[in-house]
C-alpha cells in the first residue's frame, strides 16, 4: 500500500486528529496510538456503554476512527515515559497531535525537540485557530469554527436562520487538511532529507472551504445569506418535493436547462428569455415554485428515471439507510466490515481514495488499550522484555 513504509505516532483524541490519522492509516501507514496508561485517549469513552452505538466496549467514534491502528500506553508526563517516546520518534516518520497550543512544548515533544533526535520527523498539530494570531489560546470545537468560518451563515434559509452542517465539517476539515499537509511534508522530505512541522487551524480550513464564494464577496462587496438548497448562480439547482420524498436537480449551464424544460414539459419554462442564466436567476423563486408543483405529482423513482434518461444531473435525497445501501456506494466498497476482538464485525464507511497499484485493504480491529505496547517497543525501539517490564513497573508504560 502507498504508505506502508511510513510509521505514524498518533497522539490524537476526539475527532479532528483521529480522522487525519485514520486517512493515513487507510492508505497503509503503520499508525501507533500513543495513549495515557490510565483510561487511554478520551474518545475511547464516548458511547462505550451505549447499547445502540457500541460494540465490544467501544463506541462508534472509536470503532471508526481507529481501525487498523495499534495502541501503546506511554506516560508522556514522566521523564522515563518521554524517553521511551523519543526512542520511538527515532524510528518514526510522523507525529500527529491535536493538543491545545502549547501542550507539546510543555511535554517536551514539540517539533524542535523531536527533530533533535530525528531530523527527518514530520510533525503535525491540528488546533482550533493555529499556532499564530490573536486567538491561539482559545479553545474550539467543531461548531465554533463552523460558525466563525462563515459557512453557517449561508447554511439554512431566512426562515431557519444559520444552521451548522449536519456533518461535523469543522473537525473533519481540520483532519483532512492535516493529512494533506503531512503528505506534502513527506514528499518534500524526499527532496531535502529533512522533516518539518505542519500547522493546521480548523478555522483556516473552514475559510479555505468558502472558496469561490469568498471571492464573490470580495468582488461584489455583497454578504451572502442562507438560501436553503438553492445556488448562488445556477437555476434550477435545488431540492424539490416529490410524492414520496425529494429530488435534487442541478442544471449548471443553459444546455442542461433546455433539456430539463423538454423533460418536465412545463409551458411557462419554455419562455425563450429563460434560456439565459441571468434571466433565470432573476426568476428563481417562480421557476422553483413551478418545478415543485409539477414534481409533487409523481414519485421520486419515476422522476429519477425520466431525468436520468434525459441526462439531467439529479439524485434522490437519501437518508443514511438509503445512502449506505446505494448500489453505487456498495460497488465502490464504501461500506466495509471491520472485525472486532469479540469475533463480531461492524460496518462503517470505507476508504474513498482508490489507488490503482494498491492491494485491497485488510481491515483489522480497533486496538484494545495498550494492546501493542510490548510488540512496538520490541520491534520499533529494540527494547528487551526485561526493560519493558521495568518500565511498566515504574508506570512509564502500560
C-alpha positions as CSV (number, residue, x, y, z in Angstrom):
1,X,0.0,0.0,0.0
2,X,1.1,3.5,-0.7
3,X,2.1,4.5,2.8
4,X,3.1,1.1,4.2
5,X,6.7,2.3,4.6
6,X,5.5,5.2,6.9
7,X,5.2,5.0,10.7
8,X,2.9,7.4,12.4
9,X,2.9,8.1,16.1
10,X,-0.7,9.1,16.8
11,X,-1.2,11.4,19.8
12,X,-4.7,12.5,18.8
13,X,-8.0,12.4,20.5
14,X,-11.7,13.1,19.8
15,X,-12.4,13.7,16.1
16,X,-10.2,16.1,14.0
17,X,-6.9,14.5,14.8
18,X,-8.0,10.8,14.8
19,X,-9.7,11.4,11.4
20,X,-6.5,12.8,9.9
21,X,-4.5,9.7,11.1
22,X,-7.3,7.4,10.0
23,X,-6.9,8.7,6.5
24,X,-3.1,8.0,6.6
25,X,-3.8,4.5,8.1
26,X,-6.3,3.7,5.4
27,X,-3.5,4.4,2.9
28,X,-1.3,1.9,4.5
29,X,0.6,3.8,7.2
30,X,1.6,1.9,10.4
31,X,-0.2,4.1,12.9
32,X,0.6,3.7,16.6
33,X,-1.7,5.3,19.0
34,X,0.2,6.7,22.0
35,X,-2.2,6.8,24.9
36,X,-2.1,7.6,28.6
37,X,-1.7,4.4,30.6
38,X,-4.9,5.0,32.7
39,X,-8.0,5.3,30.6
40,X,-6.4,5.9,27.2
41,X,-7.4,8.7,25.0
42,X,-10.8,10.3,25.6
43,X,-12.6,9.0,22.5
44,X,-12.4,5.5,24.0
45,X,-15.1,6.5,26.5
46,X,-17.5,8.1,24.1
47,X,-20.7,6.0,23.7
48,X,-18.8,2.9,25.1
49,X,-21.8,1.8,27.1
50,X,-24.5,2.9,24.7
51,X,-26.4,-0.2,23.7
52,X,-27.3,1.1,20.3
53,X,-23.9,2.7,19.3
54,X,-21.2,0.5,20.7
55,X,-19.8,-3.0,20.3
56,X,-17.4,-4.9,22.5
57,X,-17.0,-1.9,24.9
58,X,-16.1,0.5,22.1
59,X,-18.3,3.4,20.9
60,X,-18.9,4.3,17.3
61,X,-16.4,7.1,17.4
62,X,-13.5,4.9,18.5
63,X,-14.5,2.0,16.3
64,X,-14.5,4.0,13.2
65,X,-11.5,6.3,13.7
66,X,-9.1,3.6,15.0
67,X,-9.5,0.7,12.6
68,X,-6.1,-0.8,11.6
69,X,-4.2,1.2,14.3
70,X,-2.0,-0.1,17.1
71,X,-2.1,1.1,20.7
72,X,0.8,1.6,23.1
73,X,0.5,3.2,26.6
74,X,3.2,5.7,27.5
75,X,3.1,8.3,30.3
76,X,4.4,11.4,28.4
77,X,4.3,13.4,31.6
78,X,7.0,11.3,33.2
79,X,10.7,11.6,32.3
80,X,11.1,7.9,31.6
81,X,7.9,7.9,29.5
82,X,9.2,10.8,27.4
83,X,12.5,8.9,26.9
84,X,10.5,5.9,25.6
85,X,8.6,8.2,23.3
86,X,11.7,9.8,21.9
87,X,13.1,6.3,21.2
88,X,10.0,5.6,19.1
89,X,10.4,9.0,17.4
90,X,13.9,8.0,16.3
91,X,12.3,5.3,14.1
92,X,9.1,7.1,13.1
93,X,8.2,9.3,10.2
94,X,5.3,11.3,11.5
95,X,4.0,12.6,14.9
96,X,0.4,13.8,14.7
97,X,-1.4,15.6,17.5
98,X,-4.4,17.8,18.2
99,X,-3.4,19.0,21.6
100,X,-4.2,22.6,22.6
101,X,-1.5,25.0,21.5
102,X,1.5,24.9,23.9
103,X,0.9,21.3,25.2
104,X,3.5,19.7,23.0
105,X,6.1,22.2,24.2
106,X,5.2,21.7,27.8
107,X,5.6,18.0,27.4
108,X,8.9,18.5,25.6
109,X,7.7,16.8,22.4
110,X,7.3,19.9,20.2
111,X,8.8,19.8,16.7
112,X,12.3,21.2,17.6
113,X,12.7,18.6,20.4
114,X,11.7,15.7,18.2
115,X,13.8,16.9,15.2
116,X,16.8,17.0,17.5
117,X,16.6,13.2,17.8
118,X,15.3,12.6,14.2
119,X,15.8,15.4,11.7
120,X,13.5,13.5,9.2
121,X,10.5,13.6,11.5
122,X,7.3,15.3,10.2
123,X,5.1,16.7,12.9
124,X,1.5,17.9,12.6
125,X,-0.7,19.8,15.0
126,X,-4.4,20.4,14.4
127,X,-5.8,23.1,16.6
128,X,-8.8,25.4,16.6
129,X,-7.0,28.5,15.5
130,X,-3.5,27.5,14.6
131,X,-0.2,28.5,16.3
132,X,-0.2,32.2,15.4
133,X,-2.6,35.1,15.6
134,X,-4.7,36.6,18.5
135,X,-6.9,33.6,19.1
136,X,-4.2,30.9,19.6
137,X,-5.0,30.3,23.2
138,X,-8.8,30.0,22.8
139,X,-10.5,26.6,22.9
140,X,-12.6,25.5,19.9
141,X,-14.7,22.6,18.8
142,X,-16.4,21.8,15.5
143,X,-19.4,24.1,15.7
144,X,-17.3,27.1,16.9
145,X,-15.2,27.1,13.8
146,X,-18.2,26.3,11.6
147,X,-19.8,29.5,13.0
148,X,-16.6,31.7,12.8
149,X,-15.7,30.4,9.4
150,X,-18.8,31.9,7.7
151,X,-20.2,28.6,6.5
152,X,-23.1,28.5,9.0
153,X,-24.3,31.9,7.7
154,X,-25.1,30.5,4.3
155,X,-26.5,27.2,5.5
156,X,-30.2,27.2,6.2
157,X,-32.6,29.8,5.0
158,X,-34.0,33.2,6.1
159,X,-36.8,31.2,7.8
160,X,-34.4,28.9,9.8
161,X,-31.6,31.2,10.4
162,X,-28.0,30.0,10.4
163,X,-27.5,26.2,10.6
164,X,-24.5,24.1,11.2
165,X,-23.6,21.4,8.7
166,X,-25.1,18.0,9.7
167,X,-21.6,16.5,9.0
168,X,-19.0,17.8,11.6
169,X,-17.1,19.6,8.8
170,X,-15.2,21.8,11.3
171,X,-13.5,18.7,12.8
172,X,-13.3,16.6,9.7
173,X,-11.9,19.5,7.6
174,X,-9.1,20.0,10.1
175,X,-8.2,16.3,10.0
176,X,-8.4,16.2,6.2
177,X,-6.1,19.2,5.7
178,X,-3.8,17.7,8.4
179,X,-3.4,14.5,6.3
180,X,-2.8,16.6,3.2
181,X,-0.2,18.6,4.9
182,X,1.6,15.5,6.2
183,X,1.7,14.0,2.7
184,X,3.2,17.2,1.3
185,X,5.8,17.3,4.0
186,X,6.7,13.7,3.4
187,X,7.2,14.4,-0.3
188,X,9.3,17.5,0.5
189,X,11.4,15.3,2.7
190,X,12.3,13.1,-0.2
191,X,13.9,16.2,-1.8
192,X,15.6,17.7,1.3
193,X,16.1,14.8,3.6
194,X,14.5,16.8,6.5
195,X,11.1,16.9,8.1
196,X,9.1,19.9,9.1
197,X,6.1,21.0,11.2
198,X,2.6,21.2,9.7
199,X,0.4,23.8,11.5
200,X,-3.3,23.3,10.8
201,X,-6.0,25.6,12.0
202,X,-9.6,24.3,11.9
203,X,-10.7,27.8,11.3
204,X,-8.3,28.2,8.4
205,X,-9.8,25.0,6.9
206,X,-13.3,26.4,7.1
207,X,-12.3,29.7,5.4
208,X,-10.5,27.7,2.6
209,X,-13.7,25.8,2.0
210,X,-15.6,29.0,1.3
211,X,-13.6,29.0,-1.9
212,X,-15.2,30.9,-4.8
213,X,-18.0,32.2,-2.6
214,X,-15.5,34.2,-0.6
215,X,-14.1,35.6,-3.9
216,X,-17.6,36.6,-5.0
217,X,-17.9,38.5,-1.7
218,X,-14.6,40.3,-2.3
219,X,-15.5,41.2,-5.9
220,X,-19.0,42.5,-5.2
221,X,-18.9,43.6,-1.6
222,X,-22.2,41.7,-1.1
223,X,-22.7,39.5,2.0
224,X,-24.4,36.2,1.0
225,X,-27.3,34.9,3.1
226,X,-28.6,31.4,3.6
227,X,-30.7,30.3,0.6
228,X,-31.6,26.7,1.6
229,X,-30.7,24.1,-1.0
230,X,-30.6,26.6,-3.9
231,X,-27.5,28.0,-5.5
232,X,-25.9,31.4,-5.7
233,X,-25.6,31.2,-9.5
234,X,-27.4,28.3,-11.1
235,X,-31.1,27.9,-11.7
236,X,-32.8,25.4,-11.4
237,X,-30.4,24.0,-8.7
238,X,-32.4,22.9,-5.7
239,X,-34.2,20.1,-3.9
240,X,-37.9,19.6,-4.9
241,X,-40.6,17.6,-3.1
242,X,-42.0,14.5,-4.9
243,X,-44.9,12.4,-4.0
244,X,-42.8,10.3,-1.6
245,X,-39.5,12.2,-1.0
246,X,-37.2,14.8,-2.5
247,X,-35.2,15.0,-5.7
248,X,-32.2,17.2,-6.3
249,X,-31.9,18.8,-9.8
250,X,-28.6,20.6,-10.7
251,X,-28.8,22.4,-14.1
252,X,-25.4,24.0,-14.5
253,X,-25.4,25.8,-17.8
254,X,-28.0,26.7,-20.4
255,X,-27.8,23.4,-22.3
256,X,-28.9,21.4,-19.3
257,X,-31.8,23.8,-18.7
258,X,-33.1,23.3,-22.3
259,X,-33.1,19.5,-21.9
260,X,-34.7,19.9,-18.5
261,X,-37.5,22.0,-20.0
262,X,-38.2,19.3,-22.6
263,X,-38.2,16.7,-19.9
264,X,-40.5,18.5,-17.5
265,X,-43.0,19.8,-20.1
266,X,-43.8,23.0,-18.1
267,X,-45.2,25.5,-20.5
268,X,-44.1,28.6,-18.5
269,X,-40.5,27.4,-18.7
270,X,-40.5,27.5,-22.5
271,X,-40.2,31.3,-22.4
272,X,-37.2,31.9,-24.7
273,X,-35.8,34.5,-22.3
274,X,-35.2,31.8,-19.7
275,X,-32.6,30.3,-21.9
276,X,-30.2,32.9,-20.4
277,X,-28.8,32.3,-16.9
278,X,-29.2,35.9,-15.7
279,X,-32.9,35.9,-16.6
280,X,-33.4,32.5,-14.9
281,X,-31.6,33.7,-11.7
282,X,-33.9,36.8,-11.5
283,X,-36.9,34.5,-11.8
284,X,-35.5,31.9,-9.4
285,X,-38.5,31.8,-7.0
286,X,-41.0,31.5,-9.8
287,X,-39.1,28.7,-11.5
288,X,-38.6,26.8,-8.3
289,X,-42.3,27.1,-7.5
290,X,-43.3,25.8,-10.9
291,X,-40.9,22.8,-10.7
292,X,-42.1,21.9,-7.1
293,X,-45.7,22.0,-8.2
294,X,-45.0,19.6,-11.1
295,X,-42.7,17.2,-9.2
296,X,-45.2,16.6,-6.3
297,X,-47.4,14.7,-8.8
298,X,-45.0,11.7,-9.2
299,X,-42.7,9.6,-7.1
300,X,-39.0,10.0,-6.6
301,X,-38.3,6.9,-8.6
302,X,-40.4,8.0,-11.5
303,X,-38.8,11.4,-11.7
304,X,-35.3,10.0,-11.4
305,X,-35.9,7.5,-14.3
306,X,-37.2,10.3,-16.5
307,X,-34.5,12.8,-15.6
308,X,-31.7,10.3,-15.9
309,X,-32.9,9.2,-19.3
310,X,-32.5,12.9,-20.4
311,X,-29.1,13.0,-18.7
312,X,-30.1,15.8,-16.3
313,X,-27.9,15.9,-13.2
314,X,-30.2,14.7,-10.4
315,X,-30.4,12.4,-7.4
316,X,-32.6,11.4,-4.5
317,X,-32.2,13.0,-1.1
318,X,-31.2,9.8,0.7
319,X,-31.4,9.1,4.4
320,X,-28.5,7.2,6.0
321,X,-30.0,3.8,5.3
322,X,-30.6,4.6,1.7
323,X,-27.2,6.2,1.1
324,X,-25.3,3.3,2.7
325,X,-27.3,0.7,0.7
326,X,-27.0,2.5,-2.6
327,X,-25.7,0.3,-5.4
328,X,-23.0,2.7,-6.4
329,X,-21.8,3.2,-2.9
330,X,-21.6,-0.6,-2.4
331,X,-19.9,-1.1,-5.7
332,X,-17.1,1.2,-4.7
333,X,-16.5,-0.6,-1.4
334,X,-17.6,2.4,0.6
335,X,-19.2,0.2,3.2
336,X,-16.7,-2.2,4.8
337,X,-16.9,-4.8,7.5
338,X,-14.2,-4.4,10.2
339,X,-13.5,-7.3,12.6
340,X,-13.7,-6.8,16.4
341,X,-11.8,-8.6,19.2
342,X,-15.1,-10.2,20.2
343,X,-15.2,-12.1,16.9
344,X,-18.0,-9.9,15.6
345,X,-17.8,-7.4,12.8
346,X,-19.1,-3.9,12.4
347,X,-19.9,-2.0,9.2
348,X,-18.5,1.5,8.6
349,X,-17.5,3.8,5.7
350,X,-14.6,2.6,3.6
351,X,-11.7,4.4,2.0
352,X,-12.7,6.9,-0.8
353,X,-9.1,7.0,-2.2
354,X,-8.8,4.3,-4.8
355,X,-5.1,3.8,-5.9
356,X,-4.7,1.5,-8.9
357,X,-1.4,0.0,-7.6
358,X,-2.6,-0.6,-4.0
359,X,-3.7,-4.0,-2.8
360,X,-7.1,-4.4,-1.2
361,X,-7.2,-3.2,2.4
362,X,-7.1,-5.9,5.1
363,X,-9.2,-4.4,7.8
364,X,-8.1,-5.0,11.4
365,X,-9.9,-4.5,14.7
366,X,-9.5,-1.2,16.6
367,X,-6.9,-1.8,19.3
368,X,-7.5,-2.6,22.9
369,X,-5.8,-0.1,25.3
370,X,-2.1,-0.8,25.3
371,X,-2.6,-4.0,23.2
372,X,0.6,-3.5,21.3
373,X,2.9,-1.9,23.9
374,X,5.3,-4.8,24.2
375,X,5.4,-5.5,20.4
376,X,6.0,-1.9,19.4
377,X,8.7,-1.3,22.0
378,X,10.4,-4.5,21.0
379,X,10.4,-4.2,17.2
380,X,10.5,-0.5,16.8
381,X,12.6,0.7,19.7
382,X,14.5,-2.6,20.2
383,X,13.7,-2.9,23.9
384,X,14.2,-6.3,25.6
385,X,11.4,-7.9,27.6
386,X,13.0,-7.1,31.0
387,X,13.4,-3.4,30.2
388,X,9.7,-3.2,29.1
389,X,8.7,-4.9,32.4
390,X,10.8,-2.5,34.4
391,X,9.2,0.5,32.6
392,X,5.8,-1.0,33.3
393,X,6.5,-1.4,36.9
394,X,7.6,2.2,37.1
395,X,4.4,3.4,35.5
396,X,6.2,4.8,32.4
397,X,4.4,2.4,30.1
398,X,1.2,0.4,30.3
